[in-house]
């Protein structure tokens, strides 16, 4: 390993984790890279690089924070070979692999190639020629106090399929199936699956089912004339607004990022723990 990249949570205390990384790297003559504004904030002894160079110059990118930091790290490495190692800081993260006490051992395992990588799909939203990428979901969300529901037509392969009048319509990747989509009643989908989930949030209709499309099927959402104002969110960030008549094209991005797995837990074990899943009482 020649270089480790850092992505830091904007508010949580990352100093202990960063100290562990820099001490490990110093002993092995490995460079530590970081984004200037982040490493200056905590006085980290790392080389500052521009955001567009972090993934290209790193052999692994270490995400220090929660799921939001992990998603941002995945967006940074999109299309680059460097995998992301997620490290929990504070609350249990669904996407992270380890906690801070395990960090030095995890870096050693990566250096010795005792790990696997798990490919994660992304989703690209195209609106008026502008592209936005997310790894959890793209959501069309009604703006409170700004009129009626989000009225959206789901189009598959260029043909209308179903219309939703809802608080939001979420298009989730398999990774995002345990996030906003899950809270709206959507299914849990294995991250190894390739496809997109379309899930209405609080729909005002008899048809309230989710839809799962394969990665090769063309998906678009058209805002209907009866719709109120709609915000477009990517991984929880507002990235734009749409009006009646606008069309948002959604495209699956297979294996857009890779995450480090050390073989300690499975996806289903993490889902069970994070979501506190239990069986029916009648089944016991």
Backbone as JSON, one array per atom type, in Angstrom:
{
  "sequence": "XXXXXXXXXXXXXXXXXXXXXXXXXXXXXXXXXXXXXXXXXXXXXXXXXXXXXXXXXXXXXXXXXXXXXXXXXXXXXXXXXXXXXXXXXXXXXXXXXXXXXXXXXXXXXXXXXXXXXXXXXXXXXXXXXXXXXXXXXXXXXXXXXXXXXXXXXXXXXXXXXXXXXXXXXXXXXXXXXXXXXXXXXXXXXXXXXXXXXXXXXXXXXXXXXXXXXXXXXXXXXXXXXXXXXXXXXXXXXXXXXXXXXXXXXXXXXXXXXXXXXXXXXXXXXXXXXXXXXXXXXXXX",
  "N": [[0.85, -1.19, 0.0], [0.54, 2.2, -0.85], [-0.65, 4.69, -0.35], [-3.08, 6.17, 1.81], [-6.31, 7.44, 1.81], [-8.31, 9.98, 3.38], [-11.59, 10.62, 4.55], [-13.57, 12.73, 6.36], [-15.99, 12.97, 8.98], [-18.1, 15.82, 9.23], [-18.66, 16.9, 11.77], [-18.22, 15.18, 14.0], [-15.79, 13.99, 16.41], [-12.83, 13.14, 15.08], [-10.21, 12.75, 15.74], [-8.86, 10.73, 17.28], [-9.13, 8.44, 15.69], [-7.84, 9.33, 13.35], [-5.27, 9.73, 14.33], [-4.56, 7.08, 14.89], [-4.48, 6.06, 12.29], [-2.45, 7.65, 11.07], [-0.21, 7.02, 12.64], [0.01, 4.29, 12.15], [0.5, 4.4, 9.39], [2.92, 5.87, 9.3], [4.73, 4.08, 10.41], [4.96, 2.3, 8.37], [5.75, 3.67, 6.19], [3.79, 4.81, 4.56], [1.84, 7.04, 2.68], [-0.43, 9.57, 3.84], [-3.4, 10.98, 2.83], [-5.63, 13.78, 2.47], [-8.61, 15.86, 2.35], [-8.21, 19.34, 2.08], [-9.71, 21.25, 3.68], [-10.8, 19.59, 5.59], [-8.66, 18.24, 6.92], [-7.28, 20.4, 7.94], [-9.08, 21.36, 9.79], [-8.9, 19.66, 12.0], [-6.24, 19.58, 12.42], [-4.73, 17.51, 11.24], [-1.94, 15.41, 10.48], [-1.53, 15.14, 7.5], [-1.24, 14.95, 3.91], [-2.52, 17.49, 1.89], [-4.92, 17.24, -0.66], [-6.68, 17.84, -3.75], [-10.21, 17.37, -4.12], [-10.9, 15.9, -6.42], [-8.63, 14.43, -6.84], [-8.24, 12.74, -4.71], [-9.28, 10.03, -4.59], [-8.02, 8.92, -6.8], [-5.33, 8.93, -6.16], [-5.13, 7.35, -3.94], [-4.8, 4.14, -2.35], [-6.64, 2.97, -0.74], [-9.61, 4.36, 0.6], [-10.46, 5.79, 3.61], [-13.33, 6.09, 5.42], [-14.46, 8.11, 7.92], [-16.88, 8.26, 10.17], [-20.39, 8.31, 9.89], [-23.16, 6.77, 8.15], [-23.77, 8.79, 6.3], [-21.3, 10.02, 5.79], [-20.01, 7.84, 4.7], [-21.5, 7.45, 2.33], [-20.85, 9.83, 1.03], [-18.12, 9.39, 0.68], [-18.21, 7.23, -1.09], [-19.31, 8.48, -3.31], [-17.17, 10.13, -3.91], [-15.2, 8.3, -4.73], [-16.26, 7.2, -6.97], [-16.08, 5.33, -9.91], [-13.37, 4.93, -9.66], [-10.63, 2.71, -8.78], [-10.01, 2.48, -6.05], [-11.09, 1.1, -2.99], [-13.56, 1.68, -0.36], [-13.15, 1.94, 3.08], [-15.24, 1.71, 5.73], [-15.58, 3.33, 8.82], [-17.0, 3.31, 11.94], [-18.07, 6.1, 13.81], [-19.28, 6.89, 16.75], [-22.68, 6.56, 16.59], [-24.16, 3.45, 15.51], [-23.26, 2.49, 12.32], [-24.77, 1.57, 9.25], [-23.49, 0.99, 6.84], [-20.81, 0.92, 7.42], [-17.8, -0.95, 8.21], [-16.13, -1.48, 10.42], [-15.25, -0.63, 13.88], [-13.55, 2.04, 15.67], [-11.48, 0.91, 17.46], [-10.69, -1.32, 16.0], [-9.29, -0.43, 13.85], [-6.43, -0.23, 13.21], [-5.73, -2.94, 12.89], [-7.4, -3.59, 10.76], [-6.35, -2.01, 8.67], [-3.86, -3.23, 8.42], [-4.68, -5.77, 7.54], [-5.75, -5.05, 5.05], [-3.46, -4.07, 3.8], [-2.05, -6.42, 3.63], [-3.59, -7.78, 1.92], [-5.75, -9.28, 2.83], [-8.62, -9.25, 2.5], [-11.88, -8.63, 1.06], [-13.65, -7.11, -1.67], [-16.7, -5.37, -2.08], [-18.9, -4.71, -4.53], [-20.84, -1.84, -5.17], [-23.86, -0.57, -6.43], [-24.79, 2.49, -8.06], [-27.08, 5.26, -8.62], [-28.08, 7.29, -11.27], [-29.48, 10.42, -11.8], [-31.02, 12.28, -14.3], [-31.76, 15.45, -15.31], [-32.95, 17.94, -17.31], [-30.57, 17.86, -18.78], [-28.6, 17.82, -16.82], [-26.64, 15.89, -14.61], [-26.91, 13.9, -11.66], [-25.53, 11.95, -9.09], [-26.24, 9.25, -6.89], [-25.95, 6.98, -4.09], [-27.61, 5.78, -2.27], [-30.36, 6.71, -2.77], [-32.57, 8.44, -5.05], [-34.95, 10.88, -4.62], [-38.17, 12.19, -5.23], [-39.78, 14.71, -3.76], [-42.55, 16.11, -2.08], [-42.99, 19.57, -1.3], [-43.51, 20.84, 1.83], [-46.35, 22.82, 2.59], [-46.53, 23.92, 0.12], [-48.61, 23.51, -1.76], [-50.26, 20.69, -3.34], [-49.96, 17.06, -3.31], [-47.06, 15.1, -4.33], [-47.35, 14.35, -7.52], [-46.75, 11.86, -9.69], [-45.77, 10.19, -12.63], [-44.78, 6.94, -13.37], [-42.63, 5.75, -15.73], [-41.77, 3.08, -17.8], [-39.46, 1.74, -19.94], [-40.16, 3.71, -21.77], [-42.92, 3.75, -21.7], [-46.0, 4.58, -20.05], [-46.54, 3.35, -16.74], [-47.53, 3.33, -14.0], [-49.27, 5.67, -11.92], [-48.48, 7.75, -9.22], [-49.77, 9.5, -6.44], [-48.39, 11.06, -3.9], [-46.53, 11.61, -0.8], [-43.89, 11.45, -1.43], [-41.8, 10.03, -3.99], [-39.61, 7.44, -4.14], [-36.6, 6.41, -5.58], [-34.6, 3.81, -5.28], [-31.38, 2.31, -4.82], [-30.11, -1.1, -4.45], [-28.42, -0.85, -2.18], [-29.61, 1.36, -0.95], [-31.99, 0.26, -0.18], [-32.35, -0.27, 2.47], [-32.74, 2.14, 3.66], [-34.36, 5.19, 3.23], [-36.29, 4.08, 1.52], [-36.91, 1.67, 2.86], [-38.13, 2.63, 5.2], [-40.44, 3.53, 4.1], [-41.82, 1.27, 3.6], [-40.73, -0.41, 1.73], [-39.02, -3.33, 0.31], [-36.22, -5.26, 1.65], [-33.27, -5.49, -0.13], [-30.75, -7.47, -1.52], [-27.37, -6.33, -1.67], [-25.94, -7.37, -3.78], [-27.66, -7.63, -5.85], [-28.8, -6.27, -8.99], [-30.46, -3.55, -9.83], [-33.29, -1.26, -9.65], [-35.33, 0.14, -7.13], [-38.63, 1.35, -6.93], [-40.49, 3.27, -4.87], [-43.4, 4.41, -3.34], [-44.12, 7.04, -1.0], [-46.3, 7.27, 1.6], [-48.67, 7.0, -0.15], [-51.55, 8.3, -1.89], [-53.59, 6.48, -2.84], [-55.12, 3.43, -4.03], [-53.34, 1.61, -5.07], [-50.39, 0.86, -3.71], [-47.95, -0.3, -3.9], [-44.47, -1.29, -4.1], [-42.05, -1.19, -6.77], [-39.77, -3.16, -8.58], [-37.13, -2.84, -10.77], [-35.11, -4.22, -13.35], [-31.6, -3.69, -14.02], [-31.21, -3.06, -16.7], [-33.52, -1.91, -17.69], [-35.28, 0.88, -18.89], [-35.98, 3.74, -17.02], [-38.13, 6.37, -16.06], [-39.38, 9.32, -14.45], [-42.18, 11.3, -14.59], [-43.39, 14.48, -13.85], [-46.65, 15.22, -13.02], [-49.44, 17.27, -14.25], [-51.15, 17.84, -12.08], [-49.58, 17.99, -9.88], [-48.01, 19.27, -6.91], [-45.39, 21.56, -5.84], [-42.12, 20.18, -6.15], [-39.25, 18.82, -4.63], [-36.02, 17.61, -5.51], [-34.14, 15.08, -4.21], [-30.91, 13.75, -3.5], [-29.44, 11.13, -2.01], [-30.43, 12.23, 0.35], [-29.79, 14.92, 0.14], [-30.85, 18.06, -1.03], [-30.97, 18.63, -4.39], [-32.14, 19.92, -6.44], [-35.13, 21.21, -8.12], [-38.35, 20.35, -9.41], [-40.98, 20.82, -11.83], [-44.46, 20.6, -12.93], [-44.66, 18.64, -15.87], [-41.96, 18.3, -16.16], [-39.36, 15.84, -16.63], [-37.63, 13.24, -15.09], [-34.93, 11.27, -15.68], [-33.8, 8.06, -14.77], [-30.99, 6.09, -14.11], [-29.36, 3.02, -13.61], [-26.17, 2.52, -12.14], [-24.0, 0.19, -12.4], [-21.75, -1.39, -10.1], [-20.5, 1.01, -9.26], [-19.01, 1.93, -7.14], [-16.73, 0.61, -4.66], [-16.61, -1.28, -1.66], [-14.81, -2.1, 1.34], [-14.67, -5.33, 2.69], [-14.19, -7.36, 5.47], [-14.94, -9.85, 6.15], [-16.23, -10.28, 8.57], [-18.91, -9.9, 9.26], [-22.09, -10.59, 7.72], [-24.15, -9.16, 5.11], [-26.81, -9.56, 5.85], [-26.65, -10.02, 8.58], [-25.76, -7.51, 9.42], [-27.97, -5.99, 8.61], [-29.98, -7.08, 10.2], [-29.08, -6.37, 12.77], [-28.79, -3.55, 12.65], [-31.36, -2.66, 11.88], [-32.84, -3.73, 13.83], [-34.29, -6.13, 13.61], [-36.81, -8.49, 14.21], [-38.53, -11.63, 14.59], [-41.95, -12.78, 14.06], [-44.08, -12.94, 16.88], [-45.78, -15.09, 17.02], [-44.33, -17.01, 15.71], [-42.5, -18.05, 17.43]],
  "CA": [[0.0, 0.0, 0.0], [1.34, 3.42, -0.95], [-1.33, 5.88, 0.17], [-4.41, 6.05, 2.41], [-7.07, 8.67, 1.75], [-9.21, 10.22, 4.52], [-12.8, 11.43, 4.43], [-13.92, 12.93, 7.76], [-17.31, 13.5, 9.34], [-17.95, 17.27, 9.45], [-18.87, 17.36, 13.13], [-17.77, 14.28, 15.06], [-14.36, 14.04, 16.73], [-12.12, 12.1, 14.33], [-8.78, 12.83, 16.03], [-8.31, 9.45, 17.72], [-9.04, 7.56, 14.52], [-6.81, 9.85, 12.46], [-3.98, 9.44, 14.97], [-4.29, 5.66, 14.66], [-4.12, 5.89, 10.87], [-1.16, 8.27, 10.76], [0.84, 6.25, 13.3], [0.14, 3.04, 11.37], [1.11, 4.73, 8.1], [4.3, 6.29, 9.52], [5.55, 2.89, 10.65], [5.09, 1.53, 7.12], [6.12, 4.62, 5.13], [2.62, 4.97, 3.7], [1.36, 8.42, 2.68], [-1.82, 9.81, 4.25], [-3.93, 12.1, 2.05], [-6.92, 14.25, 2.93], [-9.12, 17.11, 1.79], [-7.58, 20.42, 2.83], [-10.57, 21.85, 4.7], [-11.06, 18.62, 6.65], [-7.47, 17.97, 7.74], [-6.94, 21.62, 8.66], [-10.03, 21.52, 10.9], [-8.46, 18.91, 13.19], [-4.78, 19.6, 12.47], [-4.23, 16.17, 10.92], [-0.67, 15.38, 9.75], [-1.78, 14.48, 6.22], [-1.01, 15.8, 2.75], [-3.77, 17.98, 1.33], [-5.12, 17.04, -2.1], [-7.99, 18.26, -4.22], [-11.22, 16.32, -4.05], [-10.88, 15.05, -7.61], [-7.42, 13.6, -6.86], [-8.13, 11.9, -3.52], [-9.48, 8.61, -4.89], [-7.05, 8.46, -7.8], [-4.0, 8.78, -5.55], [-5.2, 6.49, -2.75], [-5.04, 2.71, -2.53], [-7.89, 2.76, -0.02], [-10.15, 5.57, 1.21], [-11.05, 5.48, 4.91], [-14.44, 6.98, 5.76], [-14.59, 8.22, 9.37], [-18.15, 8.93, 10.49], [-21.56, 7.45, 9.81], [-23.56, 6.39, 6.8], [-23.69, 9.94, 5.42], [-19.89, 10.16, 5.39], [-19.73, 6.7, 3.83], [-22.09, 7.74, 1.03], [-20.04, 10.88, 0.4], [-16.88, 8.75, 0.25], [-18.52, 6.43, -2.28], [-19.45, 9.41, -4.44], [-15.83, 10.61, -4.25], [-14.4, 7.26, -5.4], [-17.01, 6.63, -8.1], [-15.32, 5.12, -11.12], [-11.96, 4.69, -9.35], [-10.44, 1.37, -8.19], [-9.82, 2.49, -4.59], [-12.27, 0.77, -2.2], [-13.81, 2.5, 0.82], [-13.27, 1.27, 4.38], [-16.1, 2.5, 6.6], [-15.27, 3.23, 10.25], [-18.05, 3.93, 12.75], [-17.77, 7.06, 14.87], [-20.52, 7.18, 17.45], [-23.81, 5.66, 16.35], [-23.92, 2.3, 14.64], [-23.46, 2.76, 10.91], [-25.16, 0.39, 8.51], [-22.57, 0.71, 5.75], [-19.43, 0.8, 7.9], [-17.32, -2.31, 8.44], [-15.43, -1.65, 11.69], [-15.2, 0.45, 14.85], [-12.21, 2.62, 15.78], [-10.46, 0.02, 18.03], [-10.28, -2.33, 15.02], [-8.78, 0.26, 12.68], [-5.05, -0.6, 12.85], [-5.75, -4.31, 12.39], [-8.05, -3.59, 9.45], [-5.39, -1.48, 7.7], [-2.87, -4.28, 8.2], [-5.32, -6.79, 6.71], [-5.84, -4.52, 3.69], [-2.09, -4.03, 3.28], [-1.65, -7.81, 3.35], [-4.59, -8.29, 0.97], [-6.64, -10.23, 3.49], [-9.94, -8.63, 2.49], [-12.59, -8.68, -0.2], [-14.37, -5.88, -2.0], [-18.11, -5.55, -2.41], [-19.32, -3.67, -5.47], [-22.13, -1.19, -4.86], [-24.44, 0.18, -7.54], [-25.29, 3.84, -7.85], [-28.17, 5.66, -9.5], [-27.88, 8.63, -11.85], [-30.69, 11.15, -12.18], [-30.75, 13.28, -15.33], [-32.84, 16.43, -15.44], [-32.56, 19.09, -18.12], [-29.18, 17.72, -19.21], [-27.69, 17.8, -15.68], [-26.61, 14.59, -13.95], [-26.64, 13.8, -10.22], [-25.33, 10.56, -8.71], [-26.49, 8.88, -5.5], [-25.73, 5.56, -3.81], [-28.8, 5.28, -1.59], [-31.61, 6.94, -3.48], [-33.06, 9.7, -5.59], [-36.34, 11.01, -4.18], [-38.97, 13.35, -5.59], [-40.45, 14.94, -2.48], [-43.4, 17.3, -2.02], [-42.5, 20.61, -0.41], [-44.6, 21.18, 2.76], [-46.9, 24.16, 2.5], [-46.43, 24.43, -1.26], [-49.59, 22.89, -2.65], [-50.74, 19.33, -3.15], [-48.99, 15.96, -3.22], [-46.18, 14.85, -5.47], [-48.05, 13.51, -8.5], [-45.66, 11.41, -10.56], [-46.03, 9.02, -13.47], [-43.63, 6.07, -13.55], [-42.55, 5.28, -17.11], [-40.8, 1.99, -17.98], [-39.19, 1.51, -21.37], [-40.85, 4.72, -22.56], [-44.37, 3.62, -21.62], [-46.55, 4.79, -18.71], [-46.86, 2.12, -16.02], [-48.42, 3.63, -12.89], [-49.2, 7.04, -11.41], [-48.54, 7.88, -7.77], [-49.94, 10.78, -5.74], [-47.79, 10.66, -2.63], [-45.64, 12.6, -0.2], [-42.63, 11.35, -2.16], [-41.53, 8.8, -4.73], [-38.2, 7.15, -3.93], [-35.94, 5.44, -6.45], [-33.49, 3.37, -4.44], [-30.49, 1.21, -5.2], [-30.12, -2.13, -3.4], [-27.83, -0.28, -0.97], [-30.6, 2.25, -0.34], [-33.22, -0.44, 0.2], [-32.47, -0.27, 3.94], [-32.78, 3.53, 4.11], [-35.65, 5.86, 3.06], [-37.19, 3.11, 0.92], [-37.35, 0.73, 3.89], [-39.05, 3.32, 6.1], [-41.7, 3.7, 3.37], [-42.44, -0.04, 3.42], [-40.09, -1.16, 0.66], [-38.34, -4.55, 0.72], [-34.77, -5.3, 1.76], [-32.72, -6.09, -1.35], [-29.33, -7.79, -1.41], [-26.52, -5.41, -2.43], [-25.41, -8.02, -4.97], [-28.66, -7.51, -6.91], [-28.64, -5.11, -9.85], [-31.76, -3.04, -10.21], [-33.76, -0.07, -8.94], [-36.61, 0.08, -6.44], [-39.47, 2.55, -6.95], [-41.33, 3.12, -3.68], [-44.13, 5.62, -2.97], [-44.17, 7.35, 0.43], [-47.66, 7.71, 1.97], [-49.44, 7.24, -1.37], [-52.98, 8.56, -1.78], [-54.2, 5.64, -3.86], [-55.27, 2.03, -3.65], [-52.08, 0.94, -5.42], [-49.33, 1.41, -2.86], [-46.87, -1.28, -3.95], [-43.17, -0.94, -4.67], [-41.74, -1.78, -8.07], [-38.34, -3.42, -8.75], [-36.77, -2.93, -12.17], [-33.75, -4.69, -13.61], [-30.69, -2.61, -14.37], [-31.25, -2.71, -18.12], [-34.8, -1.32, -18.08], [-35.27, 2.34, -18.88], [-36.92, 4.28, -16.04], [-38.27, 7.82, -16.0], [-40.47, 9.85, -13.64], [-42.7, 12.56, -15.12], [-44.23, 15.24, -12.91], [-47.96, 15.42, -13.64], [-49.99, 18.63, -14.11], [-51.82, 18.02, -10.79], [-48.6, 17.94, -8.8], [-47.5, 20.48, -6.26], [-43.95, 21.77, -5.99], [-41.36, 18.98, -5.79], [-37.8, 18.9, -4.5], [-35.29, 16.4, -5.89], [-33.09, 14.78, -3.24], [-29.96, 12.69, -3.8], [-28.88, 10.71, -0.72], [-30.89, 13.15, 1.4], [-29.4, 16.31, -0.14], [-31.66, 18.69, -2.07], [-30.1, 18.96, -5.53], [-32.88, 20.65, -7.46], [-36.59, 21.23, -8.02], [-39.02, 20.06, -10.69], [-42.32, 21.35, -12.0], [-45.27, 19.78, -13.82], [-44.12, 18.52, -17.22], [-40.54, 17.89, -16.13], [-39.09, 14.4, -16.62], [-36.36, 12.85, -14.5], [-34.49, 9.95, -16.13], [-33.03, 7.35, -13.75], [-30.16, 5.04, -14.7], [-28.53, 2.27, -12.68], [-24.73, 2.54, -12.4], [-23.49, -1.03, -11.74], [-20.39, -1.4, -9.55], [-19.98, 2.38, -9.33], [-18.04, 2.08, -6.05], [-16.43, -0.66, -3.99], [-16.38, -1.13, -0.22], [-13.98, -3.15, 1.93], [-15.27, -6.28, 3.6], [-13.18, -8.17, 6.14], [-15.5, -11.16, 6.42], [-16.65, -10.42, 9.97], [-20.36, -9.99, 9.3], [-22.75, -10.61, 6.43], [-25.13, -8.09, 4.89], [-28.04, -9.84, 6.59], [-26.37, -9.79, 10.0], [-25.76, -6.06, 9.63], [-29.35, -5.52, 8.48], [-30.71, -7.53, 11.38], [-28.65, -5.59, 13.92], [-29.05, -2.11, 12.47], [-32.79, -2.41, 11.79], [-33.44, -4.37, 15.0], [-35.3, -7.02, 13.06], [-37.22, -9.64, 15.0], [-39.58, -12.4, 13.95], [-43.29, -12.7, 14.63], [-44.22, -13.62, 18.17], [-46.45, -16.36, 16.77], [-43.39, -17.97, 15.15], [-41.66, -18.58, 18.5]],
  "C": [[0.88, 1.24, 0.0], [0.67, 4.64, -0.31], [-2.72, 5.53, 0.7], [-5.09, 7.41, 2.32], [-8.04, 8.77, 2.91], [-10.42, 11.04, 4.07], [-13.39, 11.51, 5.84], [-15.35, 13.43, 7.92], [-17.16, 14.98, 9.67], [-18.07, 17.72, 10.89], [-18.3, 16.48, 14.23], [-16.25, 14.34, 15.23], [-13.65, 12.85, 16.07], [-10.66, 11.96, 14.75], [-8.16, 11.5, 16.46], [-8.12, 8.5, 16.55], [-7.95, 8.03, 13.57], [-5.43, 9.59, 13.03], [-3.6, 7.96, 14.76], [-3.82, 5.42, 13.23], [-2.73, 6.44, 10.59], [0.0, 7.53, 11.43], [1.08, 4.92, 12.57], [0.88, 3.32, 10.06], [2.58, 5.12, 8.25], [5.22, 5.08, 9.7], [5.8, 2.09, 9.38], [5.44, 2.4, 5.93], [5.02, 4.72, 4.08], [2.14, 6.42, 3.81], [-0.09, 8.47, 3.14], [-2.28, 11.08, 3.55], [-5.3, 12.51, 2.6], [-7.35, 15.51, 2.21], [-8.7, 18.27, 2.68], [-8.45, 20.95, 3.97], [-10.8, 20.89, 5.86], [-9.83, 18.39, 7.53], [-7.02, 19.22, 8.49], [-7.83, 21.8, 9.89], [-9.55, 20.82, 12.16], [-6.93, 18.86, 13.3], [-4.15, 18.25, 12.17], [-2.92, 16.25, 10.14], [-0.81, 14.58, 8.46], [-1.53, 15.47, 5.1], [-2.35, 16.2, 2.14], [-3.8, 17.75, -0.18], [-6.5, 17.55, -2.47], [-8.94, 17.07, -4.23], [-11.14, 15.37, -5.23], [-9.66, 14.14, -7.67], [-7.37, 12.59, -5.72], [-8.24, 10.41, -3.85], [-8.42, 8.09, -5.85], [-5.68, 8.19, -7.19], [-3.97, 7.85, -4.35], [-5.39, 5.04, -3.14], [-6.3, 2.28, -1.8], [-8.31, 4.11, 0.57], [-10.86, 5.17, 2.5], [-12.1, 6.54, 5.24], [-14.63, 6.96, 7.27], [-15.87, 8.98, 9.7], [-19.28, 7.93, 10.52], [-21.89, 7.13, 8.38], [-23.49, 7.57, 5.83], [-22.28, 10.16, 4.91], [-19.5, 9.03, 4.44], [-20.29, 6.94, 2.42], [-21.3, 8.82, 0.29], [-18.72, 10.3, -0.09], [-17.1, 7.93, -1.02], [-18.71, 7.32, -3.5], [-18.08, 9.92, -4.88], [-15.03, 9.59, -5.05], [-15.08, 6.7, -6.64], [-16.15, 6.54, -9.35], [-13.84, 4.89, -10.91], [-11.8, 3.33, -8.67], [-10.33, 1.35, -6.68], [-11.11, 2.12, -3.87], [-12.38, 1.68, -0.98], [-13.92, 1.6, 2.05], [-14.08, 2.17, 5.29], [-15.79, 2.24, 8.06], [-16.34, 3.99, 11.02], [-17.45, 4.93, 13.74], [-19.09, 7.39, 15.55], [-21.58, 6.15, 17.18], [-23.44, 4.55, 15.39], [-24.23, 2.68, 13.2], [-23.81, 1.48, 10.17], [-24.12, 0.01, 7.48], [-21.14, 0.47, 6.22], [-19.09, -0.65, 8.24], [-16.76, -2.51, 9.84], [-15.67, -0.46, 12.61], [-13.75, 0.9, 15.02], [-11.18, 1.67, 16.39], [-9.93, -1.04, 17.05], [-9.51, -1.74, 13.84], [-7.39, -0.18, 12.27], [-5.01, -2.01, 12.27], [-6.38, -4.4, 11.01], [-7.09, -3.07, 8.37], [-4.31, -2.51, 7.4], [-3.43, -5.38, 7.31], [-5.43, -6.33, 5.26], [-4.46, -4.5, 3.04], [-1.6, -5.42, 2.88], [-2.64, -8.52, 2.45], [-5.46, -9.39, 1.56], [-8.04, -9.6, 3.63], [-10.6, -8.9, 1.14], [-13.24, -7.32, -0.46], [-15.79, -6.23, -2.43], [-18.52, -4.39, -3.31], [-20.68, -3.13, -5.08], [-22.59, -0.37, -6.06], [-24.81, 1.59, -7.1], [-26.48, 4.09, -8.76], [-27.9, 7.08, -9.97], [-29.23, 9.2, -12.24], [-30.29, 12.23, -13.19], [-31.98, 14.17, -15.5], [-32.31, 17.64, -16.2], [-31.07, 19.05, -18.49], [-28.17, 17.68, -18.09], [-27.8, 16.46, -14.96], [-26.28, 14.73, -12.46], [-26.55, 12.32, -9.87], [-25.6, 10.36, -7.23], [-26.2, 7.4, -5.34], [-26.84, 4.96, -2.96], [-30.03, 5.46, -2.46], [-31.69, 8.34, -4.07], [-34.52, 9.77, -5.21], [-36.95, 12.29, -4.72], [-39.94, 13.59, -4.44], [-41.3, 16.21, -2.53], [-42.82, 18.28, -1.01], [-43.64, 21.03, 0.52], [-45.04, 22.63, 2.61], [-46.89, 24.74, 1.11], [-47.38, 23.69, -2.19], [-49.86, 21.45, -2.33], [-49.61, 18.32, -3.11], [-48.05, 15.96, -4.42], [-46.89, 13.87, -6.39], [-47.07, 13.14, -9.6], [-46.1, 10.19, -11.35], [-44.73, 8.24, -13.65], [-43.68, 5.52, -14.97], [-41.44, 4.25, -17.23], [-40.68, 1.7, -19.46], [-40.0, 2.46, -22.25], [-42.36, 4.68, -22.51], [-44.86, 3.89, -20.2], [-46.9, 3.46, -18.05], [-47.84, 2.37, -14.88], [-48.22, 5.08, -12.49], [-49.35, 7.0, -9.89], [-48.87, 9.32, -7.4], [-49.52, 10.5, -4.31], [-47.01, 11.82, -2.02], [-44.29, 12.61, -0.91], [-42.64, 10.07, -2.97], [-40.02, 8.6, -4.68], [-37.73, 6.12, -4.94], [-34.64, 5.05, -5.76], [-32.67, 2.29, -5.11], [-30.68, 0.08, -4.19], [-29.49, -1.65, -2.1], [-28.85, 0.57, -0.23], [-31.88, 1.56, 0.08], [-33.41, -0.51, 1.71], [-32.55, 1.14, 4.51], [-34.2, 4.09, 3.96], [-36.69, 4.88, 2.51], [-37.76, 2.15, 1.95], [-38.37, 1.38, 4.81], [-40.41, 3.55, 5.45], [-42.38, 2.37, 3.08], [-41.84, -0.86, 2.3], [-39.35, -2.38, 1.18], [-36.84, -4.35, 0.91], [-34.24, -6.07, 0.55], [-31.22, -6.33, -1.15], [-28.5, -6.81, -2.22], [-25.9, -6.04, -3.67], [-26.4, -8.01, -6.13], [-28.39, -6.26, -7.74], [-30.01, -4.67, -10.34], [-32.12, -1.82, -9.39], [-35.14, -0.32, -8.36], [-37.35, 1.41, -6.61], [-40.52, 2.38, -5.85], [-42.07, 4.43, -3.41], [-44.15, 5.79, -1.45], [-45.55, 7.94, 0.73], [-48.5, 8.0, 0.73], [-50.93, 7.43, -1.1], [-53.7, 7.79, -2.88], [-54.31, 4.22, -3.34], [-53.98, 1.28, -3.94], [-50.94, 1.59, -4.64], [-48.1, 0.5, -2.86], [-45.58, -0.69, -4.52], [-42.97, -1.69, -5.98], [-40.23, -1.98, -8.14], [-38.05, -3.65, -10.22], [-35.35, -3.45, -12.32], [-32.91, -3.53, -14.12], [-30.78, -2.16, -15.81], [-32.53, -2.05, -18.58], [-34.77, 0.19, -17.9], [-36.36, 2.86, -17.96], [-36.93, 5.79, -16.09], [-39.46, 8.17, -15.11], [-40.89, 11.19, -14.23], [-43.61, 13.21, -14.1], [-45.53, 15.62, -13.62], [-48.5, 16.83, -13.41], [-50.65, 18.89, -12.76], [-50.86, 18.09, -9.62], [-48.33, 19.31, -8.2], [-46.02, 20.62, -6.51], [-43.19, 20.56, -5.45], [-39.88, 19.3, -5.71], [-37.2, 17.57, -4.92], [-34.15, 16.23, -4.9], [-32.22, 13.64, -3.74], [-29.24, 12.34, -2.5], [-29.2, 11.72, 0.38], [-30.53, 14.6, 1.19], [-30.31, 16.87, -1.23], [-30.73, 19.15, -3.19], [-30.84, 19.71, -6.62], [-34.37, 20.61, -7.2], [-37.17, 20.96, -9.4], [-40.44, 20.56, -10.64], [-43.14, 20.42, -12.89], [-44.74, 19.82, -15.26], [-42.66, 18.12, -17.26], [-40.43, 16.37, -16.05], [-37.71, 14.17, -16.04], [-36.04, 11.43, -14.97], [-33.58, 9.33, -15.09], [-32.29, 6.19, -14.4], [-29.35, 4.36, -13.62], [-27.07, 2.34, -13.12], [-24.11, 1.32, -11.71], [-22.05, -0.86, -11.28], [-19.74, -0.02, -9.63], [-18.97, 2.68, -8.24], [-17.83, 0.72, -5.42], [-16.16, -0.38, -2.51], [-15.6, -2.33, 0.3], [-14.82, -4.02, 2.84], [-14.18, -7.19, 4.15], [-13.72, -9.53, 6.58], [-16.0, -11.37, 7.83], [-18.15, -10.54, 10.13], [-20.9, -10.04, 7.88], [-23.69, -9.42, 6.31], [-26.36, -8.31, 5.75], [-27.84, -9.71, 8.09], [-26.36, -8.3, 10.31], [-27.17, -5.49, 9.56], [-30.16, -5.88, 9.72], [-30.37, -6.68, 12.6], [-29.05, -4.14, 13.79], [-30.55, -1.8, 12.51], [-33.57, -3.05, 12.94], [-34.57, -5.29, 14.57], [-35.56, -8.19, 14.01], [-38.31, -10.38, 14.24], [-40.92, -12.16, 14.61], [-43.33, -13.47, 15.94], [-44.83, -15.0, 17.96], [-45.5, -17.44, 16.26], [-42.51, -18.61, 16.22], [-42.33, -19.75, 19.22]]
}
